[in-house]
Amino acid sequence: MLNEINCTLAEWLPHLSFTDCFLSLGHFRRAASLWGRLEDLRIEGQTLQRNMVLREYTFDFDRHPWNGPAPAPKPPPQKAIYEVAWSQPNLREMFGAVLDAYIQTMPPHAFLPRGRFDHFRRIGPTHWPRSLHYELLDHGSGIGVELHIESDDVEGLKPIVRAFASDLRPNFPEARVLWDDRWYKDRGRLVVFFPNAAPPALIAAGARLLIDLTYHEVDRAVKALGLAVTAT
């Protein structure tokens, strides 16, 4: 699990706000370091004593007891016990324009973009598994209007989604339509790629068209395979 998180962090660091994630990254680093130390000692047939853990990987309150008076308690805010501070997404101007253009097409509520990341937004109905979704993805060199397969549970849909790459090509003369077989641990994705020179309204219309041309067939397969998620 630590190796998987390490790989994930390496891929996502360019998209994280370091100041927002400082404490979380620090906790992970200490946990990973402690795990590595425990493994080394296990191989050597030793154990890590509590005082060593406190000294090397945490602040040792046993060695630094607090002798001063307790601080006066502060009343909580009137409206809530705590407040969530959201960081503002830092979207590329082109990607932001595409998102705005897509919203202006007035898609059904189920197909509104979801998420706050700088470079992608997921789209899809709530009864689809999270690992199956449409996506607006900023590649830097252009914008992808895509349909992603991201888990073993939905991999049975791969033949249907892969076939769209050739079937739909004539519908997108301004874009490059392809099947990416290596996406997400070789599970695959359908990509309709628009270059940066494409007008945002054209890309937004392409997203709506991709959904219109593929949704019903994929949705029938989701239900036939028993993959639909029941709301709780």
N, C-alpha and C positions, 0 to 999 in steps of 0.2 A: 504494500500500500504506500509506503514511504517513497519507493522508487517511482510509482505512478504519479504521486503528488509532485515529486521533484520535476518530472518531465512536463507535467501540466503547468507548473509555475514558470518553468523556463520558456514555454511557448507563450504564456500570457503576460509576462512581465512588461512588454511594451505597451500593453493596454490597461495596466493598473496604475492607479494613483498611489505613489509610494507613501505619501503622508497619510492617506486614508488607511492603508494596509500595514503601516509600520508595526503596530503591536501584534497583529496576526502573524506577519512574517517572522517577527522575533520569536514568538511562541513556537512556531513550527521549527525554526532553526534550532532552538534549544532542545526541543523534543527529538529532532533528528540526531543531534549531536549526542544526546543522552543514550538514544537507542544504539548508535554506533559504539559508544563506550561499553554498554552492557554486552553487546555481541562480542567485542574484543575480550572482555573479561570472562565471558562464558567459554570461549575457545581456550582461554588460559586456565580454566578450572577455578576461577575466582568469582567473588560476588562483590557488588558495589555497596559499601556501607552507607547508612543514612547520612552521617556527617559529611561524607565525601560528596553525596548528591547535593546537599545544601550548599556546600562550599563552592562547587564547581559549576552548578547549573541553575541555582536559584539564589535569591537573597536569603541569607541565614538569619531569621528572626531570633533563633535561639542564642546566637552570639551577639545580637544587637537588640536587646529588649528595650521597649519604650517605657521611659520613666516619667515623662512629662504628663501634664493634664490632658484629658481627652478634649478634642476640639468641640466647640458648641455645635449642636446639630442644626442643620439648615432645613427649613421647611421645603417640601417639594413644590414644584410649580402648581398653580391652581388648576390648570387644565389637564395635566398629566404628570405621572411620576418621572418620566423621562421623555426626551425629545429626540427624534431621529434627524440627523443632519445628512442630507443627500449630497453627494458630489455631483457637479454638473458635467454631463457628457461633453466631450471635446470632439465633436463630429467634424470630419472633413466637409468643407463647404458643399462640394458636389453631392456627397451622400445625404447631407441635410436637405438639399434641394429635392432629391429624389423622394425622401420620406415625406416632405411637404406635398409634393405632387401626387404621391400615392394616396395620402389622406384626402386630398381634394377630389379624388375619384369616388369618394363616399362608399368604400367597401362595406359589406355587412359587418356587424359587430364581431362575429367569429373570425373575421379575416383582418382585423386591425393589427398593426405591428405591436409586438410585445418586447420589453427589455429596455435596458439603459446603457448598453455597451456602446463604445465609440464606433464600432465598425460593422455591426450587424443587428438585425431585428428578426425575430421569429414570427411566423404567421401560421395560424392553423386553428381548427375547431378544438374545443376543450375535450371532446370525446376521443380524439386521437391520442395515442401515447406521445409523451414529450419527445421521444427519440425519433418521431416522424413529424416533419413540419416543412412548410415552405420557409424560405429565408431571403431577405434582402441583405446582401453581403458586399461590403466595400473591399475590393481587391487592391485598391490603390491605383492600378492601371485602368480600372473600370469598375462597373457594378454588376454583380451577379444576381439574377433572379433564379432561385434554386429550390429544389425539392430534396431534402436530406433524409437518409436512412442512417441511424446512429446507434443501433443496438441489435443484439441477436434476436430479440423478441420480434422485431419488425423486418428482419432480413428476408422473410418469405415474400415480401413485396418487391424485392429487387428486380425480378424478371419483368414485372409490369412497368416499373419506373424506368428501367434501362431501355425498354422498347420505345419510350416516348422520345428518346434522343433522335432517332431517325424519323419517327412518324411526324414529329412537330417541326422539323427543320424548315419546311416551306412556309410556316406561319410566322417566322421571325427572320425576314431577309436582312434586317439591319443588325442582327446579333449573331454570335457564334453559339450554336447549340451542341452540347457534348455530354457524354456520360463519363464521369470521373470515378473509375473503379477503385481508386486507392483512398478515397475519402474516408475518414474516421475508421481506421483499422480495417481498410478494405471492404467496408460495407457499402459505400457508394453514394453518389449524388448526381442528380440531373442539374446541369448548369446552362442557363441562357445568359450569355455574357455580353454586356453592352460596353463599348469603349467609352472613355471619358468624354469624347466628342458628341456622344448621343445626348439629345435634349432630355432633361429630367422627366418631362411629361411623357416622352416616348418610352422611357424605362418603366415609369409607373403604369402606363397602359400595357406594357409587356408583362408586368407582374399580374395584373388582372386577367390578361389573356391566358397566361400559363395556368392560373388557378381554374379559370373557366373550362379549359381544355382537358384538365387532368383530374380535377377534384372528384367528380362523381365516380369515375372508374376506380380510383384509389380508395374512396370511401366505401364502395361496395366490397372491395377486397378486405378492408379493415374489419368490416362487420362479418364477412364470411369466414375469416380466419379467427374470429373471436377476440380481436385485439381492442375493440372499443372499450374505452375507460368509462366506468359508471361513476357519476357524480356522487360524492358523499356529503 
